[in-house]
Amino acid sequence: MKKGLRSRVAGAFLLLVLVTSRGSTSDPAAADDHGPRPAAAALAVSVSETPDAVLLRIGAPRDVEPESVEVQFAGRETVVLARDAMGRPIRSQPLRLPEPVVEEGASADYDGDGALVMTLRKQASVQHMALDAGTSGGSHR
Protein backbone atom coordinates (compact mmCIF):
# COMPACT_ATOMS: atom_id res chain seq x y z
CA MET A 1 0.00 0.00 0.00
CA LYS A 2 1.33 3.46 -0.88
CA LYS A 3 2.35 5.82 1.92
CA GLY A 4 -0.30 8.46 1.05
CA LEU A 5 -3.09 5.91 1.01
CA ARG A 6 -1.89 4.47 4.32
CA SER A 7 -2.00 7.91 5.89
CA ARG A 8 -5.52 8.58 4.59
CA VAL A 9 -6.75 5.17 5.75
CA ALA A 10 -5.10 5.55 9.16
CA GLY A 11 -6.53 9.07 9.43
CA ALA A 12 -10.02 7.91 8.48
CA PHE A 13 -9.76 5.05 10.96
CA LEU A 14 -8.65 7.37 13.74
CA LEU A 15 -11.48 9.79 12.97
CA LEU A 16 -14.00 6.95 13.12
CA VAL A 17 -12.57 5.81 16.44
CA LEU A 18 -12.80 9.22 18.01
CA VAL A 19 -16.26 9.99 16.66
CA THR A 20 -17.83 6.66 17.56
CA SER A 21 -16.31 6.29 21.01
CA ARG A 22 -17.23 9.67 22.55
CA GLY A 23 -20.03 9.49 25.06
CA SER A 24 -20.64 5.80 24.53
CA THR A 25 -22.29 4.40 27.61
CA SER A 26 -23.46 1.18 26.06
CA ASP A 27 -21.61 -2.09 26.33
CA PRO A 28 -19.49 -2.56 23.19
CA ALA A 29 -20.08 -6.28 23.46
CA ALA A 30 -23.83 -5.78 23.22
CA ALA A 31 -25.82 -6.78 20.15
CA ASP A 32 -24.46 -5.34 16.93
CA ASP A 33 -26.75 -2.60 15.69
CA HIS A 34 -25.71 -3.38 12.13
CA GLY A 35 -27.56 -6.70 12.06
CA PRO A 36 -26.31 -10.25 12.37
CA ARG A 37 -22.71 -10.97 11.50
CA PRO A 38 -21.53 -13.75 9.23
CA ALA A 39 -20.45 -16.75 11.28
CA ALA A 40 -17.13 -17.19 9.45
CA ALA A 41 -16.02 -13.54 9.52
CA ALA A 42 -14.13 -12.15 12.48
CA LEU A 43 -11.57 -9.45 13.11
CA ALA A 44 -8.42 -10.61 14.85
CA VAL A 45 -7.43 -8.06 17.49
CA SER A 46 -4.63 -8.37 19.98
CA VAL A 47 -3.80 -6.07 22.87
CA SER A 48 -0.33 -5.23 24.15
CA GLU A 49 1.12 -2.38 26.15
CA THR A 50 4.15 -0.19 26.63
CA PRO A 51 4.86 1.82 29.79
CA ASP A 52 2.77 4.74 28.45
CA ALA A 53 0.36 3.23 25.91
CA VAL A 54 -2.00 0.40 25.04
CA LEU A 55 -1.66 -0.99 21.52
CA LEU A 56 -4.49 -2.59 19.54
CA ARG A 57 -3.24 -4.66 16.58
CA ILE A 58 -6.12 -5.20 14.17
CA GLY A 59 -5.70 -7.90 11.56
CA ALA A 60 -8.63 -7.96 9.16
CA PRO A 61 -9.44 -10.14 6.17
CA ARG A 62 -8.42 -8.61 2.83
CA ASP A 63 -12.02 -7.85 1.88
CA VAL A 64 -12.57 -5.48 4.83
CA GLU A 65 -13.17 -1.90 3.75
CA PRO A 66 -10.49 0.11 5.68
CA GLU A 67 -12.73 3.16 6.06
CA SER A 68 -15.39 0.99 7.73
CA VAL A 69 -13.22 0.02 10.70
CA GLU A 70 -14.37 1.53 14.00
CA VAL A 71 -13.39 0.91 17.60
CA GLN A 72 -15.99 1.30 20.33
CA PHE A 73 -15.05 1.84 23.97
CA ALA A 74 -17.00 1.49 27.18
CA GLY A 75 -14.59 2.03 30.04
CA ARG A 76 -11.87 -0.60 29.66
CA GLU A 77 -13.99 -2.78 27.36
CA THR A 78 -13.55 -2.46 23.61
CA VAL A 79 -14.77 -4.10 20.42
CA VAL A 80 -13.70 -3.51 16.82
CA LEU A 81 -16.36 -3.38 14.10
CA ALA A 82 -16.00 -3.26 10.30
CA ARG A 83 -17.73 -4.16 7.04
CA ASP A 84 -16.48 -6.39 4.27
CA ALA A 85 -16.60 -5.50 0.56
CA MET A 86 -20.17 -6.85 0.37
CA GLY A 87 -21.24 -4.55 3.23
CA ARG A 88 -21.64 -7.39 5.74
CA PRO A 89 -20.72 -6.45 9.32
CA ILE A 90 -17.88 -8.22 11.08
CA ARG A 91 -16.49 -7.66 14.55
CA SER A 92 -13.84 -8.71 17.01
CA GLN A 93 -14.45 -10.52 20.22
CA PRO A 94 -14.94 -8.09 23.13
CA LEU A 95 -11.61 -7.22 24.72
CA ARG A 96 -10.67 -5.84 28.12
CA LEU A 97 -7.87 -3.30 28.03
CA PRO A 98 -5.13 -3.72 30.67
CA GLU A 99 -5.55 -0.09 31.80
CA PRO A 100 -7.94 2.80 31.14
CA VAL A 101 -6.97 4.82 28.06
CA VAL A 102 -7.47 8.35 26.77
CA GLU A 103 -8.74 8.51 23.20
CA GLU A 104 -7.44 12.03 22.56
CA GLY A 105 -4.02 11.87 20.94
CA ALA A 106 -4.56 8.33 19.66
CA SER A 107 -2.70 7.34 16.51
CA ALA A 108 -3.00 4.55 13.96
CA ASP A 109 -0.61 3.14 11.38
CA TYR A 110 0.14 -0.08 9.55
CA ASP A 111 2.83 -2.50 10.69
CA GLY A 112 5.09 -4.52 8.37
CA ASP A 113 2.50 -7.31 8.13
CA GLY A 114 -0.26 -4.95 6.98
CA ALA A 115 -2.15 -4.97 10.29
CA LEU A 116 -3.51 -1.69 11.58
CA VAL A 117 -1.94 -0.78 14.93
CA MET A 118 -3.72 1.77 17.09
CA THR A 119 -1.79 3.43 19.91
CA LEU A 120 -3.85 4.75 22.83
CA ARG A 121 -2.26 6.68 25.69
CA LYS A 122 -2.81 5.26 29.16
CA GLN A 123 -4.97 7.43 31.38
CA ALA A 124 -2.50 7.17 34.28
CA SER A 125 0.33 8.34 32.02
CA VAL A 126 -1.66 11.36 30.84
CA GLN A 127 -2.64 12.25 34.41
CA HIS A 128 0.99 11.93 35.52
CA MET A 129 2.12 14.26 32.70
CA ALA A 130 -0.56 16.80 33.71
CA LEU A 131 0.56 16.69 37.34
CA ASP A 132 4.19 17.15 36.31
CA ALA A 133 3.26 20.12 34.11
CA GLY A 134 1.28 21.70 36.93
CA THR A 135 4.09 21.39 39.49
CA SER A 136 7.11 22.02 37.28
CA GLY A 137 6.59 25.76 36.87
CA GLY A 138 5.47 26.51 40.42
CA SER A 139 8.45 26.99 42.74
CA HIS A 140 11.81 28.44 41.84
CA ARG A 141 14.56 28.78 44.40
N, CA, C and O of each residue as an XYZ file, in Angstrom:
564
protein
N       0.842     -1.170      0.000
C       0.000      0.000      0.000
C       0.891      1.238      0.000
O       1.897      1.273      0.708
N       0.537      2.241     -0.776
C       1.327      3.459     -0.875
C       1.217      4.266      0.395
O       0.208      4.203      1.099
N       2.273      5.037      0.693
C       2.350      5.822      1.922
C       1.173      6.787      2.061
O       0.592      6.887      3.142
N       0.807      7.506      0.984
C      -0.303      8.460      1.048
C      -1.618      7.786      1.377
O      -2.401      8.288      2.182
N      -1.857      6.641      0.747
C      -3.091      5.906      1.011
C      -3.112      5.397      2.448
O      -4.152      5.431      3.107
N      -1.969      4.927      2.931
C      -1.893      4.467      4.323
C      -2.246      5.594      5.278
O      -2.989      5.390      6.238
N      -1.719      6.776      5.020
C      -1.999      7.911      5.894
C      -3.479      8.262      5.873
O      -4.065      8.536      6.920
N      -4.096      8.255      4.679
C      -5.518      8.577      4.589
C      -6.348      7.520      5.306
O      -7.289      7.846      6.030
N      -5.996      6.250      5.102
C      -6.748      5.169      5.749
C      -6.578      5.257      7.259
O      -7.556      5.158      8.001
N      -5.341      5.442      7.720
C      -5.102      5.554      9.159
C      -5.824      6.769      9.723
O      -6.378      6.704     10.820
N      -5.825      7.877      8.987
C      -6.530      9.073      9.435
C      -8.029      8.844      9.502
O      -8.677      9.250     10.466
N      -8.583      8.196      8.488
C     -10.017      7.906      8.479
C     -10.372      6.968      9.624
O     -11.400      7.147     10.277
N      -9.541      5.984      9.867
C      -9.756      5.050     10.961
C      -9.753      5.785     12.293
O     -10.638      5.581     13.124
N      -8.762      6.635     12.491
C      -8.654      7.367     13.741
C      -9.865      8.273     13.937
O     -10.396      8.364     15.043
N     -10.301      8.938     12.884
C     -11.478      9.785     12.969
C     -12.702      8.964     13.373
O     -13.477      9.382     14.234
N     -12.872      7.812     12.760
C     -13.999      6.950     13.116
C     -13.934      6.536     14.582
O     -14.953      6.502     15.272
N     -12.736      6.225     15.046
C     -12.575      5.805     16.435
C     -12.997      6.921     17.370
O     -13.760      6.698     18.310
N     -12.502      8.116     17.115
C     -12.795      9.216     18.013
C     -14.269      9.612     17.965
O     -14.858      9.921     19.001
N     -14.857      9.607     16.799
C     -16.258      9.990     16.659
C     -17.174      8.959     17.289
O     -18.126      9.328     17.977
N     -16.917      7.688     17.077
C     -17.834      6.656     17.559
C     -17.659      6.344     19.033
O     -18.569      5.785     19.645
N     -16.528      6.682     19.624
C     -16.310      6.286     21.006
C     -16.735      7.351     22.005
O     -16.945      7.019     23.171
N     -16.873      8.596     21.617
C     -17.231      9.670     22.553
C     -18.639      9.462     23.103
O     -19.595      9.234     22.362
N     -18.729      9.548     24.415
C     -20.030      9.491     25.064
C     -20.713      8.144     25.001
O     -21.899      8.047     25.315
N     -20.016      7.118     24.613
C     -20.637      5.803     24.526
C     -20.805      5.232     25.921
O     -19.826      5.015     26.636
N     -22.038      4.991     26.299
C     -22.285      4.399     27.609
C     -22.770      2.976     27.477
O     -22.955      2.278     28.473
N     -22.976      2.546     26.247
C     -23.456      1.185     26.055
C     -22.294      0.209     26.077
O     -21.140      0.586     25.871
N     -22.612     -1.032     26.325
C     -21.614     -2.086     26.335
C     -21.208     -2.399     24.906
O     -22.066     -2.743     24.093
N     -19.885     -2.286     24.562
C     -19.492     -2.559     23.191
C     -19.684     -4.006     22.796
O     -19.672     -4.332     21.609
N     -19.860     -4.875     23.766
C     -20.078     -6.281     23.456
C     -21.553     -6.594     23.239
O     -21.919     -7.731     22.941
N     -22.394     -5.575     23.392
C     -23.832     -5.781     23.219
C     -24.145     -6.101     21.770
O     -23.260     -6.080     20.914
N     -25.394     -6.395     21.502
C     -25.818     -6.776     20.150
C     -25.383     -5.736     19.137
O     -25.478     -4.534     19.386
N     -24.915     -6.195     18.017
C     -24.459     -5.344     16.930
C     -25.662     -4.652     16.315
O     -26.615     -5.311     15.900
N     -25.624     -3.327     16.256
C     -26.752     -2.598     15.695
C     -26.749     -2.612     14.177
O     -27.624     -2.014     13.552
N     -25.792     -3.277     13.585
C     -25.711     -3.379     12.127
C     -26.318     -4.691     11.624
O     -26.182     -5.010     10.443
N     -26.965     -5.436     12.466
C     -27.564     -6.702     12.056
C     -26.667     -7.873     12.396
O     -25.600     -7.692     12.983
N     -27.085     -9.057     12.037
C     -26.309    -10.253     12.370
C     -25.010    -10.296     11.577
O     -24.942     -9.810     10.448
N     -24.009    -10.868     12.165
C     -22.714    -10.971     11.496
C     -22.558    -12.349     10.871
O     -23.141    -13.321     11.351
N     -21.784    -12.436      9.816
C     -21.527    -13.750      9.234
C     -20.746    -14.605     10.224
O     -19.843    -14.110     10.899
N     -21.085    -15.869     10.310
C     -20.446    -16.755     11.284
C     -18.955    -16.919     11.028
O     -18.183    -17.046     11.979
N     -18.530    -16.919      9.767
C     -17.133    -17.188      9.452
C     -16.244    -15.954      9.545
O     -15.024    -16.091      9.622
N     -16.817    -14.754      9.540
C     -16.021    -13.536      9.520
C     -15.745    -13.043     10.932
O     -16.647    -12.971     11.767
N     -14.499    -12.709     11.186
C     -14.125    -12.151     12.478
C     -12.872    -11.313     12.307
O     -12.022    -11.609     11.466
N     -12.766    -10.278     13.100
C     -11.570     -9.451     13.113
C     -10.649     -9.982     14.203
O     -11.082    -10.213     15.332
N      -9.404    -10.172     13.870
C      -8.418    -10.612     14.850
C      -7.796     -9.371     15.478
O      -7.168     -8.568     14.787
N      -7.970     -9.215     16.780
C      -7.433     -8.058     17.490
C      -6.630     -8.566     18.676
O      -7.094     -9.409     19.445
N      -5.426     -8.043     18.811
C      -4.626     -8.374     19.984
C      -4.284     -7.087     20.723
O      -4.204     -6.013     20.126
N      -4.088     -7.212     22.018
C      -3.795     -6.068     22.874
C      -2.417     -6.269     23.487
O      -2.096     -7.352     23.975
N      -1.611     -5.221     23.456
C      -0.328     -5.230     24.150
C      -0.144     -3.849     24.764
O      -0.955     -2.949     24.542
N       0.914     -3.688     25.528
C       1.120     -2.381     26.146
C       2.586     -2.041     26.276
O       3.451     -2.915     26.319
N       2.843     -0.746     26.335
C       4.151     -0.193     26.634
C       3.986      0.532     27.972
O       2.878      0.567     28.507
N       5.041      1.103     28.518
C       4.855      1.818     29.789
C       3.818      2.949     29.724
O       3.164      3.237     30.726
N       3.659      3.594     28.558
C       2.767      4.743     28.450
C       1.545      4.533     27.572
O       0.687      5.413     27.511
N       1.435      3.390     26.886
C       0.360      3.231     25.907
C      -0.171      1.802     25.860
O       0.495      0.851     26.269
N      -1.394      1.687     25.349
C      -2.005      0.396     25.045
C      -2.088      0.320     23.527
O      -2.524      1.270     22.877
N      -1.669     -0.812     22.961
C      -1.663     -0.995     21.516
C      -2.707     -2.020     21.117
O      -2.773     -3.111     21.684
N      -3.530     -1.655     20.124
C      -4.486     -2.589     19.537
C      -3.966     -2.933     18.151
O      -3.812     -2.045     17.313
N      -3.695     -4.200     17.898
C      -3.244     -4.655     16.577
C      -4.432     -5.343     15.915
O      -4.905     -6.383     16.373
N      -4.902     -4.737     14.824
C      -6.122     -5.199     14.166
C      -5.759     -5.842     12.845
O      -5.337     -5.170     11.904
N      -5.926     -7.151     12.786
C      -5.702     -7.900     11.558
C      -7.053     -8.251     10.969
O      -7.841     -8.966     11.587
N      -7.317     -7.751      9.781
C      -8.628     -7.963      9.163
C      -8.461     -8.729      7.865
O      -7.415     -8.645      7.221
N      -9.483     -9.473      7.477
C      -9.435    -10.139      6.171
C      -9.258     -9.105      5.059
O      -9.613     -7.939      5.229
N      -8.715     -9.531      3.935
C      -8.424     -8.613      2.829
C      -9.656     -7.904      2.282
O      -9.534     -6.822      1.708
N     -10.832     -8.485      2.447
C     -12.017     -7.845      1.877
C     -12.670     -6.828      2.807
O     -13.759     -6.341      2.504
N     -12.033     -6.494      3.936
C     -12.569     -5.476      4.830
C     -12.279     -4.097      4.247
O     -11.155     -3.795      3.845
N     -13.315     -3.273      4.212
C     -13.166     -1.900      3.752
C     -12.468     -1.101      4.858
O     -13.036     -0.941      5.939
N     -11.229     -0.587      4.613
C     -10.490      0.106      5.676
C     -11.249      1.265      6.309
O     -11.154      1.481      7.517
N     -12.008      2.021      5.497
C     -12.730      3.165      6.063
C     -13.910      2.746      6.923
O     -14.507      3.588      7.594
N     -14.261      1.460      6.921
C     -15.389      0.994      7.728
C     -14.975      0.567      9.134
O     -15.834      0.298      9.974
N     -13.683      0.502      9.398
C     -13.216      0.024     10.703
C     -13.507      1.074     11.767
O     -13.180      2.249     11.599
N     -14.125      0.641     12.863
C     -14.368      1.528     13.997
C     -14.110      0.765     15.282
O     -14.322     -0.446     15.354
N     -13.653      1.481     16.291
C     -13.391      0.907     17.602
C     -14.342      1.572     18.582
O     -14.414      2.799     18.648
N     -15.063      0.773     19.337
C     -15.991      1.303     20.334
C     -15.460      0.988     21.721
O     -15.005     -0.125     21.986
N     -15.521      1.977     22.600
C     -15.049      1.836     23.970
C     -16.197      2.019     24.945
O     -17.111      2.809     24.711
N     -16.137      1.292     26.019
C     -16.999      1.491     27.183
C     -16.128      1.186     28.390
O     -15.986      0.031     28.792
N     -15.552      2.225     28.959
C     -14.591      2.025     30.041
C     -13.364      1.311     29.506
O     -12.732      1.777     28.558
N     -13.025      0.177     30.112
C     -11.869     -0.601     29.661
C     -12.250     -1.690     28.675
O     -11.388     -2.440     28.219
N     -13.531     -1.789     28.340
C     -13.988     -2.775     27.364
C     -13.964     -2.158     25.969
O     -14.282     -0.981     25.798
N     -13.585     -2.956     24.976
C     -13.550     -2.464     23.606
C     -13.944     -3.572     22.641
O     -13.777     -4.755     22.935
N     -14.460     -3.180     21.504
C     -14.775     -4.103     20.420
C     -14.487     -3.359     19.116
O     -14.706     -2.152     19.018
N     -13.999     -4.088     18.124
C     -13.701     -3.512     16.817
C     -14.758     -4.004     15.832
O     -15.035     -5.201     15.749
N     -15.341     -3.069     15.091
C     -16.363     -3.376     14.099
C     -15.877     -2.943     12.724
O     -15.085     -2.008     12.607
N     -16.353     -3.624     11.676
C     -16.003     -3.256     10.301
C     -17.040     -3.853      9.362
O     -17.961     -4.548      9.790
N     -16.876     -3.575      8.093
C     -17.727     -4.162      7.044
C     -16.822     -4.703      5.952
O     -15.783     -4.123      5.638
N     -17.242     -5.836      5.376
C     -16.480     -6.395      4.266
C     -16.913     -5.710      2.965
O     -17.772     -4.828      2.979
N     -16.318     -6.117      1.850
C     -16.598     -5.499      0.555
C     -18.061     -5.644      0.146
O     -18.558     -4.845     -0.648
N     -18.749     -6.636      0.666
C     -20.170     -6.845      0.365
C     -21.076     -6.059      1.323
O     -22.300     -6.108      1.201
N     -20.470     -5.335      2.277
C     -21.243     -4.552      3.231
C     -21.693     -5.320      4.452
O     -22.433     -4.787      5.279
N     -21.257     -6.571      4.583
C     -21.638     -7.386      5.741
C     -20.814     -6.983      6.957
O     -19.600     -6.810      6.849
N     -21.458     -6.831      8.117
C     -20.725     -6.450      9.322
C     -19.892     -7.606      9.865
O     -20.303     -8.765      9.826
N     -18.731     -7.266     10.364
C     -17.882     -8.216     11.082
C     -17.353     -7.505     12.311
O     -17.327     -6.275     12.359
N     -16.934     -8.266     13.298
C     -16.488     -7.665     14.553
C     -15.464     -8.537     15.228
O     -15.301     -9.711     14.893
N     -14.775     -7.951     16.184
C     -13.844     -8.711     17.005
C     -14.589     -9.262     18.208
O     -15.738     -8.903     18.464
N     -13.937    -10.111     18.920
C     -14.448    -10.521     20.218
C     -14.283     -9.317     21.158
O     -13.369     -8.516     20.963
N     -15.134     -9.176     22.157
C     -14.940     -8.094     23.134
C     -13.599     -8.285     23.840
O     -13.211     -9.405     24.170
N     -12.907     -7.185     24.063
C     -11.606     -7.218     24.719
C     -11.615     -6.311     25.937
O     -12.297     -5.286     25.960
N     -10.856     -6.696     26.942
C     -10.668     -5.838     28.120
C      -9.258     -5.275     28.057
O      -8.282     -6.022     27.994
N      -9.162     -3.952     28.074
C      -7.866     -3.296     28.031
C      -7.180     -3.430     29.382
O      -7.854     -3.443     30.412
N      -5.846     -3.531     29.401
C      -5.133     -3.716     30.665
C      -5.226     -2.506     31.585
O      -5.114     -2.647     32.803
N      -5.430     -1.318     31.016
C      -5.554     -0.090     31.798
C      -6.500      0.856     31.082
O      -6.683      0.741     29.871
N      -7.109      1.795     31.811
C      -7.942      2.800     31.140
C      -7.091      3.634     30.181
O      -5.920      3.901     30.450
N      -7.690      4.041     29.064
C      -6.969      4.819     28.061
C      -7.680      6.146     27.801
O      -8.847      6.328     28.146
N      -6.944      7.057     27.188
C      -7.466      8.349     26.772
C      -7.482      8.330     25.255
O      -6.450      8.083     24.631
N      -8.629      8.584     24.652
C      -8.741      8.512     23.196
C      -8.094      9.706     22.503
O      -7.606      9.574     21.381
N      -8.081     10.874     23.155
C      -7.443     12.035     22.561
C      -5.954     11.744     22.379
O      -5.304     11.205     23.274
N      -5.426     12.103     21.224
C      -4.017     11.868     20.940
C      -3.726     10.460     20.449
O      -2.563     10.080     20.317
N      -4.766      9.681     20.176
C      -4.558      8.328     19.661
C      -3.976      8.415     18.256
O      -4.188      9.396     17.543
N      -3.244      7.384     17.870
C      -2.700      7.339     16.512
C      -2.894      5.936     15.948
O      -3.082      4.973     16.692
N      -2.846      5.838     14.622
C      -3.005      4.547     13.959
C      -2.084      4.506     12.752
O      -1.925      5.500     12.044
N      -1.478      3.341     12.524
C      -0.608      3.143     11.375
C      -0.535      1.650     11.087
O      -0.950      0.827     11.904
N      -0.008      1.312      9.929
C       0.137     -0.083      9.550
C       1.503     -0.600      9.956
O       2.498      0.120      9.876
N       1.549     -1.876     10.401
C       2.832     -2.501     10.691
C       3.338     -3.206      9.441
O       2.677     -3.160      8.403
N       4.474     -3.847      9.514
C       5.091     -4.515      8.374
C       4.266     -5.649      7.795
O       4.448     -6.013      6.634
N       3.352     -6.219      8.593
C       2.501     -7.313      8.130
C       1.172     -6.819      7.553
O       0.337     -7.626      7.144
N       0.973     -5.504      7.520
C      -0.260     -4.952      6.980
C      -1.389     -4.828      7.982
O      -2.501     -4.453      7.610
N      -1.129     -5.135      9.250
C      -2.149     -4.973     10.292
C      -2.181     -3.517     10.737
O      -1.149     -2.846     10.767
N      -3.355     -3.037     11.077
C      -3.514     -1.687     11.581
C      -3.224     -1.701     13.075
O      -3.825     -2.479     13.816
N      -2.307     -0.847     13.526
C      -1.943     -0.784     14.932
C      -2.367      0.576     15.474
O      -1.909      1.618     15.005
N      -3.243      0.548     16.462
C      -3.719      1.766     17.091
C      -3.018      1.930     18.425
O      -2.957      0.995     19.222
N      -2.486      3.128     18.668
C      -1.793      3.432     19.906
C      -2.653      4.388     20.728
O      -2.973      5.490     20.283
N      -3.020      3.957     21.924
C      -3.847      4.752     22.834
C      -3.037      5.051     24.088
O      -2.448      4.148     24.682
N      -3.008      6.310     24.487
C      -2.260      6.678     25.693
C      -2.993      6.193     26.937
O      -4.219      6.262     27.020
N      -2.224      5.703     27.896
C      -2.809      5.257     29.161
C      -3.264      6.470     29.960
O      -2.583      7.495     29.994
N      -4.415      6.344     30.600
C      -4.973      7.430     31.385
C      -4.014      7.837     32.504
O      -3.823      9.029     32.747
N      -3.417      6.875     33.179
C      -2.497      7.171     34.278
C      -1.291      7.954     33.782
O      -0.802      8.845     34.478
N      -0.810      7.634     32.593
C       0.332      8.336     32.017
C      -0.018      9.787     31.715
O       0.775     10.691     31.978
N      -1.214     10.007     31.159
C      -1.664     11.364     30.838
C      -1.848     12.167     32.122
O      -1.449     13.330     32.186
N      -2.445     11.560     33.141
C      -2.644     12.252     34.413
C      -1.307     12.596     35.049
O      -1.153     13.677     35.616
N      -0.335     11.686     34.963
C       0.991     11.929     35.523
C       1.660     13.105     34.810
O       2.277     13.953     35.455
N       1.537     13.158     33.466
C       2.117     14.263     32.700
C       1.456     15.584     33.090
O       2.136     16.606     33.183
N       0.148     15.580     33.317
C      -0.563     16.797     33.705
C      -0.115     17.272     35.083
O       0.054     18.471     35.306
N       0.078     16.330     36.009
C       0.559     16.694     37.339
C       1.963     17.263     37.266
O       2.263     18.258     37.926
N       2.826     16.647     36.474
C       4.189     17.153     36.309
C       4.188     18.550     35.722
O       4.965     19.399     36.158
N       3.333     18.810     34.744
C       3.257     20.121     34.110
C       2.760     21.160     35.101
O       3.209     22.306     35.081
N       1.837     20.767     35.966
C       1.276     21.696     36.934
C       2.234     22.044     38.058
O       2.141     23.128     38.634
N       3.155     21.143     38.383
C       4.086     21.394     39.494
C       5.448     21.844     39.020
O       6.232     22.340     39.830
N       5.767     21.697     37.747
C       7.115     22.023     37.281
C       7.376     23.513     37.224
O       8.522     23.933     37.386
N       6.361     24.327     37.001
C       6.594     25.758     36.875
C       6.297     26.529     38.154
O       6.383     27.757     38.167
N       5.953     25.834     39.220
C       5.470     26.513     40.421
C       6.524     27.155     41.285
O       6.428     28.355     41.543
N       7.522     26.435     41.748
C       8.452     26.992     42.737
C       9.861     27.054     42.172
O      10.406     26.064     41.682
N      10.422     28.230     42.255
C      11.814     28.438     41.835
C      12.587     28.911     43.051
O      12.113     29.756     43.809
N      13.758     28.373     43.232
C      14.562     28.784     44.403
C      15.764     29.534     43.965
O      16.562     29.962     44.799
